[in-house]
Amino acid sequence: MEQHAAGTDLLLVPSYSADPRTLSCIHGLDSWAERHLIELRHLMQPGNRLVLITPTPISNACLDAVLQLMPAAPPHWWRCRLNCISLNDHSARSLTAKLLERPRLLDQLATQLRPGSVLACYSVSEQETSLAQRLQLQLEGSPAELAPLGSKAGSAQVFEALGLPHPRTTQLCQSLQELGDAIEALALSHQDIGQVVVKLNYMAGGRGNAPLNLSFNSWRLQSPRQRRQSLDAALAALAMPLPHWQEELLRHGAIAQELLSASSGGLSSPSVQLWINTSGAVEIVSTHEQCLGGPHGQSFKGCRFPARQAYSQEVMAMGEQLGRHLAKLGCRGPVLLDLLARRRQQGWQLWAIEINLRKGGTTHPFQLAATATGAGFDRSSGQLLNSDGRAVFYEASDELHQPPWRGLLPEQLIDALVQRGVYFSSASRRGCIPMRLGALSEHGLLGATSVGHSRRDAALLMQELMAVR
């Protein structure tokens, strides 16, 4: 990742641009800002300052959980250059929108931030562009006008242009009628497609994905009239996780895509994370195995690092090809490529699934593990290596839930982890790093990255964490 020049200010606004009804579906939404606390590493450069905007106050326990990962230095060395500003606004709206509604605070920030300051956010929309212009900041990320490249339909078009293997996909549809027509044409044109999954064009995290409950092998045997009736009935009964999905369909559209089924060897979901710097150079940041779950097994629940050695080099090569293409189009900052891998007798077969022109669920775990262990990513091996050449492994999730955690204070959870010997130790470079502590007491929710010396070690640490009561 690019490092900001010495003596620069970073305005961190961890905002999520979505319909308020979509945001209200996320339990502990306010605590999602804590995922971005790893950006405190900006303060490792003397002279740098960081201003963090959050919807509600972040506790000292949350800050300390990240600050203690930094190289040894007195606490005041970090805190005197950190300014945390809470908007004290629980409403399910974009944090950037809330900030833009506070002109006096904006005037204050404009006075405090030095020339050359940078705005860092989760993703770039028109709101983040407006904020950067209002405060005369450099905006980290791809321009908002390139957002369609990271949509479901845009991803499929990019894969087609690059010749990357990807599931067969309909065009973008903006009504149930259009979607039905497109699915019917796709299924009749490709007799080997057994099922499809419907995907809302701009929905993240799998919340806009739902398999269509219709087997095309038997559907094709029906009369044209029966086929359409069956298809319309299946669409009407589509079990989309998002309650207002039909309104999202009308507003932003949706696609239907061939649903790839698992063979006897199984199906996995690797991903590769890229960074495109300001000059357009592409850097491979990491690879992961994504853990999917939810009602249809389509939702992101966590990740494991690194991706399987059997295909990690091919995954990185596909990422580099994509990154070079996107860089030429003007994309900058973080890019994530999601894939599916299916085992064959002759090896693994990969399909490109989705492009994300933003930070994602694999971004902060990697940054946490790398910062905590002082390790660097080695492109040749696809591993995160310490200075002594030892590989780092980890598991991570933002959605760990245990009913007994409800009512537990962050300090109490940390004490329990320390007593069990599983809290992260800088000496052993091993242990659990908790996040989203702000959602713990109210929702019984927690995020965590468990860093180990092997895949099994990282998995055992996560099991120990889940056993805390």
TILUM-181618 format. One record per residue (C-alpha): residue in three letters; y, z, x; residue number from 1. Coordinates in Angstrom, 1 decimal, always signed. Layout:
N
residuo;Y;Z;X;num
ALA;Y;Z;X;NUM
...
END
This chain:
469
residuo;Y;Z;X;num
MET;+0.0;+0.0;+0.0;1
GLU;+3.5;-0.6;+1.1;2
GLN;+5.4;+2.4;+2.5;3
HIS;+9.1;+2.8;+1.5;4
ALA;+11.6;+2.8;+4.3;5
ALA;+12.7;+6.1;+5.8;6
GLY;+15.4;+7.9;+3.9;7
THR;+14.8;+6.2;+0.6;8
ASP;+14.6;+7.7;-2.9;9
LEU;+11.8;+7.1;-5.4;10
LEU;+12.4;+7.5;-9.1;11
LEU;+9.0;+8.0;-10.7;12
VAL;+8.8;+7.3;-14.4;13
PRO;+5.1;+7.4;-15.5;14
SER;+5.6;+5.7;-18.8;15
TYR;+3.2;+3.9;-21.0;16
SER;+4.6;+1.1;-23.2;17
ALA;+2.6;+0.9;-26.5;18
ASP;+3.0;+1.4;-30.2;19
PRO;+3.6;+5.1;-31.0;20
ARG;+0.5;+5.0;-33.2;21
THR;-1.5;+3.9;-30.1;22
LEU;+0.0;+6.6;-27.9;23
SER;-0.8;+9.2;-30.6;24
CYS;-4.5;+8.4;-30.2;25
ILE;-4.5;+9.7;-26.6;26
HIS;-5.3;+13.4;-26.5;27
GLY;-3.0;+15.3;-24.2;28
LEU;-0.7;+12.4;-23.7;29
ASP;+2.0;+14.4;-22.0;30
SER;-0.5;+15.4;-19.2;31
TRP;-1.1;+11.7;-18.3;32
ALA;+2.1;+11.9;-16.2;33
GLU;+0.2;+14.2;-13.8;34
ARG;-2.0;+11.3;-12.8;35
HIS;+1.1;+10.0;-10.9;36
LEU;+1.7;+13.2;-9.0;37
ILE;+0.0;+11.6;-6.0;38
GLU;+3.2;+9.7;-5.5;39
LEU;+4.4;+13.0;-3.9;40
ARG;+3.0;+11.4;-0.7;41
HIS;+6.3;+9.6;-0.6;42
LEU;+7.7;+12.9;+0.7;43
MET;+5.5;+12.7;+3.8;44
GLN;+8.2;+10.5;+5.3;45
PRO;+11.1;+12.8;+6.5;46
GLY;+14.3;+12.0;+4.7;47
ASN;+12.6;+10.6;+1.6;48
ARG;+13.3;+12.1;-1.8;49
LEU;+11.5;+11.8;-5.1;50
VAL;+12.8;+12.3;-8.6;51
LEU;+10.0;+12.8;-11.2;52
ILE;+10.7;+12.2;-14.9;53
THR;+8.2;+13.8;-17.3;54
PRO;+8.1;+14.2;-21.1;55
THR;+7.4;+18.0;-20.8;56
PRO;+7.6;+20.4;-17.9;57
ILE;+4.9;+20.3;-15.3;58
SER;+3.6;+23.7;-14.1;59
ASN;+3.7;+24.9;-10.5;60
ALA;-0.1;+25.0;-10.6;61
CYS;-0.2;+21.2;-11.3;62
LEU;+2.3;+20.5;-8.5;63
ASP;+0.5;+22.8;-6.0;64
ALA;-2.8;+21.1;-6.7;65
VAL;-1.3;+17.9;-5.2;66
LEU;+1.0;+19.4;-2.6;67
GLN;-1.8;+21.3;-1.0;68
LEU;-3.5;+18.0;-0.1;69
MET;-0.5;+17.0;+2.1;70
PRO;-0.5;+17.6;+5.9;71
ALA;+0.3;+21.2;+6.8;72
ALA;+4.0;+22.0;+6.3;73
PRO;+6.0;+24.8;+4.7;74
PRO;+6.2;+24.4;+0.9;75
HIS;+10.0;+24.2;+1.0;76
TRP;+9.7;+21.2;+3.3;77
TRP;+8.3;+19.3;+0.2;78
ARG;+10.1;+21.0;-2.7;79
CYS;+13.6;+20.7;-1.3;80
ARG;+13.3;+16.9;-1.6;81
LEU;+11.5;+16.9;-5.0;82
ASN;+13.5;+17.0;-8.3;83
CYS;+11.3;+17.3;-11.4;84
ILE;+13.2;+16.5;-14.6;85
SER;+11.6;+17.2;-18.0;86
LEU;+13.0;+15.4;-21.1;87
ASN;+11.4;+18.1;-23.3;88
ASP;+10.3;+15.4;-25.7;89
HIS;+6.8;+15.6;-27.2;90
SER;+7.1;+12.5;-29.3;91
ALA;+4.5;+9.7;-28.9;92
ARG;+6.9;+7.2;-27.5;93
SER;+7.4;+5.4;-24.2;94
LEU;+8.8;+7.8;-21.6;95
THR;+11.1;+5.0;-20.3;96
ALA;+12.5;+4.5;-23.9;97
LYS;+13.2;+8.3;-24.0;98
LEU;+15.0;+8.1;-20.7;99
LEU;+17.1;+5.1;-21.8;100
GLU;+18.3;+7.1;-24.8;101
ARG;+19.9;+9.7;-22.5;102
PRO;+23.1;+8.1;-21.1;103
ARG;+24.4;+11.4;-19.5;104
LEU;+21.1;+11.8;-17.6;105
LEU;+21.2;+8.2;-16.5;106
ASP;+24.8;+8.7;-15.2;107
GLN;+23.6;+11.7;-13.3;108
LEU;+20.7;+9.8;-11.8;109
ALA;+22.9;+6.9;-10.8;110
THR;+25.1;+9.3;-8.8;111
GLN;+22.2;+11.1;-7.1;112
LEU;+20.0;+8.1;-6.1;113
ARG;+20.9;+6.5;-2.9;114
PRO;+21.3;+2.7;-2.4;115
GLY;+18.0;+1.0;-1.9;116
SER;+16.2;+3.4;-4.2;117
VAL;+12.9;+2.3;-5.9;118
LEU;+11.7;+2.7;-9.5;119
ALA;+7.9;+3.2;-9.7;120
CYS;+6.1;+3.2;-13.0;121
TYR;+2.7;+2.7;-14.6;122
SER;+3.4;-0.9;-15.6;123
VAL;+6.5;-3.1;-15.9;124
SER;+7.8;-4.0;-19.4;125
GLU;+11.3;-5.0;-20.5;126
GLN;+12.2;-1.3;-20.8;127
GLU;+11.4;-0.7;-17.1;128
THR;+13.4;-3.8;-16.2;129
SER;+16.4;-2.5;-18.2;130
LEU;+16.1;+0.9;-16.5;131
ALA;+16.1;-0.6;-13.1;132
GLN;+19.1;-2.8;-13.9;133
ARG;+20.9;+0.2;-15.4;134
LEU;+20.4;+2.3;-12.3;135
GLN;+20.5;-0.7;-9.8;136
LEU;+17.0;+0.1;-8.4;137
GLN;+14.4;-2.0;-6.8;138
LEU;+11.5;-2.3;-9.3;139
GLU;+8.0;-1.8;-8.0;140
GLY;+5.5;-4.2;-9.7;141
SER;+5.2;-7.6;-11.2;142
PRO;+8.1;-8.9;-13.3;143
ALA;+7.8;-8.3;-17.0;144
GLU;+7.9;-12.0;-17.8;145
LEU;+4.6;-12.4;-16.0;146
ALA;+2.8;-9.8;-18.2;147
PRO;+0.9;-12.5;-20.1;148
LEU;-1.1;-13.2;-16.9;149
GLY;-2.6;-9.7;-17.3;150
SER;-3.4;-10.1;-21.0;151
LYS;-7.0;-10.8;-22.2;152
ALA;-6.2;-14.4;-23.0;153
GLY;-4.1;-14.9;-19.9;154
SER;-6.9;-13.5;-17.7;155
ALA;-9.4;-16.0;-19.1;156
GLN;-6.9;-18.8;-18.4;157
VAL;-6.4;-17.7;-14.8;158
PHE;-10.2;-17.4;-14.2;159
GLU;-10.6;-20.9;-15.6;160
ALA;-7.9;-22.3;-13.3;161
LEU;-9.5;-20.7;-10.3;162
GLY;-13.0;-21.6;-11.1;163
LEU;-14.1;-18.0;-11.2;164
PRO;-17.2;-17.2;-13.3;165
HIS;-16.2;-15.5;-16.5;166
PRO;-17.5;-15.1;-20.1;167
ARG;-16.8;-18.0;-22.5;168
THR;-13.7;-17.1;-24.5;169
THR;-11.8;-18.3;-27.6;170
GLN;-8.1;-19.2;-27.5;171
LEU;-5.6;-16.5;-28.5;172
CYS;-5.6;-15.9;-32.2;173
GLN;-3.0;-14.1;-34.3;174
SER;-4.7;-13.7;-37.7;175
LEU;-8.2;-12.9;-39.0;176
GLN;-8.5;-16.5;-40.3;177
GLU;-7.7;-17.9;-36.8;178
LEU;-10.1;-15.5;-35.2;179
GLY;-12.9;-16.4;-37.6;180
ASP;-12.3;-20.1;-37.0;181
ALA;-12.3;-19.6;-33.2;182
ILE;-15.5;-17.5;-33.2;183
GLU;-17.3;-20.0;-35.4;184
ALA;-16.4;-22.9;-33.1;185
LEU;-17.4;-20.9;-30.0;186
ALA;-20.8;-19.9;-31.4;187
LEU;-21.6;-23.4;-32.7;188
SER;-20.6;-25.0;-29.4;189
HIS;-22.6;-22.7;-27.3;190
GLN;-26.1;-22.2;-28.7;191
ASP;-27.0;-19.6;-26.1;192
ILE;-24.3;-17.1;-27.1;193
GLY;-26.0;-14.3;-29.0;194
GLN;-23.0;-12.0;-29.6;195
VAL;-19.3;-11.7;-29.0;196
VAL;-16.8;-8.9;-28.5;197
VAL;-13.3;-9.0;-30.0;198
LYS;-10.5;-7.9;-27.7;199
LEU;-6.9;-7.1;-28.6;200
ASN;-4.7;-9.1;-26.2;201
TYR;-2.6;-6.3;-24.7;202
MET;-4.7;-3.2;-25.3;203
ALA;-5.8;-1.1;-22.2;204
GLY;-8.7;+1.2;-21.5;205
GLY;-11.1;-0.5;-23.9;206
ARG;-9.3;+0.9;-27.0;207
GLY;-8.9;-2.7;-28.3;208
ASN;-12.5;-3.8;-27.7;209
ALA;-15.2;-4.0;-30.3;210
PRO;-18.5;-6.0;-30.5;211
LEU;-18.8;-8.1;-33.6;212
ASN;-21.8;-6.8;-35.6;213
LEU;-23.4;-10.3;-36.0;214
SER;-26.3;-11.9;-34.3;215
PHE;-25.6;-15.6;-33.9;216
ASN;-29.3;-16.5;-33.3;217
SER;-30.1;-15.8;-37.0;218
TRP;-26.5;-16.7;-38.2;219
ARG;-26.9;-20.3;-37.0;220
LEU;-29.8;-20.8;-39.4;221
GLN;-27.6;-20.1;-42.5;222
SER;-25.8;-22.8;-44.5;223
PRO;-22.1;-23.4;-43.5;224
ARG;-20.9;-21.5;-46.5;225
GLN;-23.2;-18.5;-45.8;226
ARG;-22.2;-18.5;-42.1;227
ARG;-18.6;-18.2;-43.0;228
GLN;-19.2;-15.4;-45.5;229
SER;-21.2;-13.5;-43.0;230
LEU;-18.6;-14.0;-40.3;231
ASP;-15.7;-12.9;-42.5;232
ALA;-17.7;-9.8;-43.6;233
ALA;-18.4;-8.8;-40.0;234
LEU;-14.7;-9.2;-39.1;235
ALA;-13.7;-7.1;-42.0;236
ALA;-16.1;-4.4;-41.0;237
LEU;-15.2;-4.6;-37.3;238
ALA;-15.4;-1.0;-35.8;239
MET;-12.3;-1.2;-33.6;240
PRO;-11.4;+2.1;-32.0;241
LEU;-7.7;+1.6;-32.8;242
PRO;-7.1;+2.3;-36.5;243
HIS;-4.2;-0.2;-36.8;244
TRP;-5.9;-3.0;-34.9;245
GLN;-5.2;-5.6;-37.5;246
GLU;-1.4;-5.1;-37.1;247
GLU;-1.8;-5.4;-33.3;248
LEU;-3.7;-8.6;-34.0;249
LEU;-0.8;-10.0;-36.0;250
ARG;+1.7;-8.9;-33.4;251
HIS;+0.1;-9.6;-30.0;252
GLY;-3.1;-11.6;-30.9;253
ALA;-6.7;-11.2;-29.9;254
ILE;-9.5;-13.1;-28.4;255
ALA;-13.3;-13.2;-28.9;256
GLN;-15.5;-13.3;-25.8;257
GLU;-19.1;-13.9;-25.1;258
LEU;-20.8;-10.5;-24.9;259
LEU;-22.9;-10.3;-21.8;260
SER;-26.1;-8.3;-22.3;261
ALA;-28.0;-6.3;-19.7;262
SER;-31.1;-7.7;-18.2;263
SER;-34.0;-5.5;-17.1;264
GLY;-32.1;-4.6;-14.0;265
GLY;-29.1;-3.4;-15.9;266
LEU;-25.4;-4.2;-16.1;267
SER;-22.6;-2.6;-14.1;268
SER;-18.9;-2.8;-14.1;269
PRO;-17.3;-3.1;-10.6;270
SER;-13.6;-3.5;-10.0;271
VAL;-11.4;-4.3;-7.1;272
GLN;-7.8;-3.0;-6.6;273
LEU;-5.2;-5.1;-4.8;274
TRP;-1.7;-4.7;-3.6;275
ILE;+0.7;-7.6;-3.3;276
ASN;+3.6;-6.7;-1.0;277
THR;+7.2;-7.9;-1.3;278
SER;+6.5;-10.9;+1.0;279
GLY;+3.5;-11.9;-1.1;280
ALA;+0.7;-10.8;+1.3;281
VAL;-2.5;-9.5;-0.4;282
GLU;-4.2;-6.3;+0.6;283
ILE;-7.6;-5.1;-0.7;284
VAL;-7.1;-1.4;-1.5;285
SER;-10.5;-0.3;-2.9;286
THR;-13.5;-1.2;-4.9;287
HIS;-15.2;+1.0;-7.6;288
GLU;-18.0;+1.2;-10.0;289
GLN;-16.4;+1.9;-13.4;290
CYS;-18.0;+4.3;-15.8;291
LEU;-17.8;+3.0;-19.4;292
GLY;-18.4;+4.8;-22.6;293
GLY;-16.8;+5.4;-26.0;294
PRO;-18.1;+4.2;-29.4;295
HIS;-19.2;+0.7;-28.0;296
GLY;-19.6;+1.4;-24.3;297
GLN;-16.4;-0.6;-23.8;298
SER;-13.9;+2.2;-22.8;299
PHE;-13.0;+3.3;-19.3;300
LYS;-14.2;+6.9;-18.7;301
GLY;-14.2;+7.2;-14.9;302
CYS;-15.2;+5.6;-11.7;303
ARG;-17.3;+6.0;-8.5;304
PHE;-16.2;+4.9;-5.1;305
PRO;-17.2;+2.6;-3.5;306
ALA;-18.7;-0.4;-5.4;307
ARG;-22.4;-1.2;-4.7;308
GLN;-22.8;-2.6;-1.2;309
ALA;-25.0;-5.4;-2.6;310
TYR;-22.0;-7.2;-4.0;311
SER;-18.9;-5.4;-2.7;312
GLN;-18.0;-8.2;-0.3;313
GLU;-18.2;-10.8;-3.0;314
VAL;-16.1;-8.6;-5.3;315
MET;-13.4;-8.3;-2.6;316
ALA;-13.5;-12.0;-1.9;317
MET;-12.9;-12.7;-5.6;318
GLY;-10.1;-10.2;-5.6;319
GLU;-8.4;-11.9;-2.6;320
GLN;-8.7;-15.3;-4.2;321
LEU;-7.1;-14.0;-7.4;322
GLY;-4.4;-12.1;-5.4;323
ARG;-3.3;-15.2;-3.5;324
HIS;-3.0;-17.1;-6.7;325
LEU;-1.0;-14.4;-8.5;326
ALA;+1.2;-13.9;-5.5;327
LYS;+2.3;-17.6;-5.6;328
LEU;+3.2;-17.1;-9.3;329
GLY;+5.5;-14.2;-8.3;330
CYS;+3.3;-11.1;-9.0;331
ARG;+3.9;-8.1;-6.8;332
GLY;+2.7;-4.5;-6.5;333
PRO;-0.6;-3.3;-8.0;334
VAL;-3.3;-5.6;-9.4;335
LEU;-6.7;-4.7;-10.7;336
LEU;-9.6;-7.1;-11.3;337
ASP;-12.4;-5.9;-13.6;338
LEU;-15.8;-7.5;-13.4;339
LEU;-19.3;-7.3;-14.7;340
ALA;-22.4;-7.5;-12.5;341
ARG;-25.9;-8.2;-13.7;342
ARG;-29.0;-7.9;-11.6;343
ARG;-31.1;-11.0;-11.1;344
GLN;-34.3;-11.6;-9.2;345
GLN;-32.3;-13.4;-6.5;346
GLY;-29.5;-10.9;-6.4;347
TRP;-26.5;-9.9;-8.5;348
GLN;-24.5;-12.2;-10.7;349
LEU;-20.7;-11.5;-11.1;350
TRP;-18.3;-12.4;-13.9;351
ALA;-14.5;-11.8;-13.8;352
ILE;-13.5;-10.0;-17.0;353
GLU;-9.9;-8.9;-16.9;354
ILE;-6.7;-8.7;-14.8;355
ASN;-4.5;-5.7;-14.9;356
LEU;-0.9;-6.2;-13.5;357
ARG;-0.4;-2.4;-13.3;358
LYS;-1.9;+0.8;-12.0;359
GLY;-5.1;+1.9;-13.6;360
GLY;-7.7;+4.6;-13.9;361
THR;-9.0;+3.8;-10.4;362
THR;-5.6;+3.9;-8.7;363
HIS;-4.8;+7.6;-8.4;364
PRO;-8.4;+8.8;-7.5;365
PHE;-8.3;+6.5;-4.5;366
GLN;-4.9;+7.7;-3.5;367
LEU;-5.9;+11.3;-3.9;368
ALA;-9.1;+11.0;-1.9;369
ALA;-7.4;+9.0;+0.9;370
THR;-4.5;+11.4;+1.1;371
ALA;-6.7;+14.5;+1.0;372
THR;-9.1;+13.3;+3.7;373
GLY;-6.6;+11.4;+5.8;374
ALA;-9.0;+8.4;+5.6;375
GLY;-8.2;+4.7;+5.5;376
PHE;-9.9;+1.8;+3.7;377
ASP;-12.0;-0.4;+6.0;378
ARG;-12.1;-4.0;+4.6;379
SER;-15.1;-5.0;+6.7;380
SER;-17.4;-2.4;+5.3;381
GLY;-15.7;-1.7;+2.0;382
GLN;-15.7;+2.0;+2.8;383
LEU;-13.1;+4.8;+3.1;384
LEU;-13.4;+6.1;+6.6;385
ASN;-12.1;+9.3;+8.2;386
SER;-10.7;+9.3;+11.7;387
ASP;-14.1;+10.2;+13.0;388
GLY;-15.7;+7.2;+11.3;389
ARG;-17.4;+9.2;+8.6;390
ALA;-17.4;+7.6;+5.1;391
VAL;-15.8;+9.3;+2.1;392
PHE;-17.4;+9.1;-1.4;393
TYR;-16.0;+10.3;-4.7;394
GLU;-16.4;+10.4;-8.5;395
ALA;-13.4;+10.6;-10.8;396
SER;-12.6;+10.9;-14.5;397
ASP;-9.4;+11.6;-16.5;398
GLU;-11.4;+12.6;-19.6;399
LEU;-13.6;+15.6;-18.8;400
HIS;-14.0;+17.7;-21.9;401
GLN;-15.6;+21.1;-22.4;402
PRO;-15.0;+23.2;-25.5;403
PRO;-15.1;+26.4;-23.5;404
TRP;-12.1;+25.2;-21.4;405
ARG;-9.8;+25.4;-24.5;406
GLY;-7.5;+28.3;-23.9;407
LEU;-8.2;+28.4;-20.2;408
LEU;-5.1;+28.5;-18.0;409
PRO;-4.9;+26.1;-15.0;410
GLU;-4.7;+29.1;-12.5;411
GLN;-7.9;+30.5;-14.1;412
LEU;-9.8;+27.2;-13.7;413
ILE;-8.7;+26.9;-10.1;414
ASP;-9.8;+30.4;-9.4;415
ALA;-13.2;+29.6;-10.8;416
LEU;-13.5;+26.5;-8.6;417
VAL;-12.6;+28.5;-5.5;418
GLN;-15.1;+31.2;-6.4;419
ARG;-17.9;+28.6;-6.8;420
GLY;-16.9;+27.0;-3.5;421
VAL;-16.2;+23.6;-5.0;422
TYR;-12.4;+23.5;-4.8;423
PHE;-11.3;+20.9;-2.3;424
SER;-11.1;+22.1;+1.3;425
SER;-9.1;+20.3;+3.9;426
ALA;-11.3;+21.8;+6.6;427
SER;-14.5;+20.3;+5.2;428
ARG;-12.8;+17.3;+3.5;429
ARG;-15.0;+18.0;+0.5;430
GLY;-14.5;+19.4;-3.0;431
CYS;-13.0;+18.9;-6.4;432
ILE;-9.3;+18.0;-6.9;433
PRO;-8.2;+18.8;-10.5;434
MET;-5.7;+16.8;-12.4;435
ARG;-4.3;+16.7;-16.0;436
LEU;-4.2;+20.5;-15.9;437
GLY;-1.5;+20.4;-18.5;438
ALA;-4.1;+19.3;-21.1;439
LEU;-6.6;+22.1;-20.2;440
SER;-5.6;+25.0;-22.4;441
GLU;-4.6;+23.1;-25.5;442
HIS;-7.3;+20.3;-25.6;443
GLY;-10.0;+21.6;-23.2;444
LEU;-9.4;+18.4;-21.2;445
LEU;-9.3;+17.9;-17.5;446
GLY;-9.1;+15.1;-15.0;447
ALA;-10.7;+15.5;-11.6;448
THR;-11.8;+13.7;-8.4;449
SER;-14.8;+15.1;-6.6;450
VAL;-14.8;+14.1;-2.9;451
GLY;-18.2;+14.3;-1.1;452
HIS;-20.0;+13.2;+2.0;453
SER;-22.4;+11.0;+0.0;454
ARG;-22.7;+9.6;-3.5;455
ARG;-25.1;+12.4;-4.4;456
ASP;-22.8;+15.0;-2.9;457
ALA;-19.8;+13.8;-5.0;458
ALA;-22.0;+13.7;-8.1;459
LEU;-23.3;+17.3;-7.5;460
LEU;-19.7;+18.5;-7.1;461
MET;-18.7;+17.0;-10.4;462
GLN;-21.7;+18.7;-12.0;463
GLU;-20.6;+22.0;-10.6;464
LEU;-17.1;+21.4;-12.0;465
MET;-18.5;+20.7;-15.5;466
ALA;-20.5;+23.9;-15.3;467
VAL;-17.3;+26.1;-15.0;468
ARG;-16.7;+28.4;-17.9;469
END
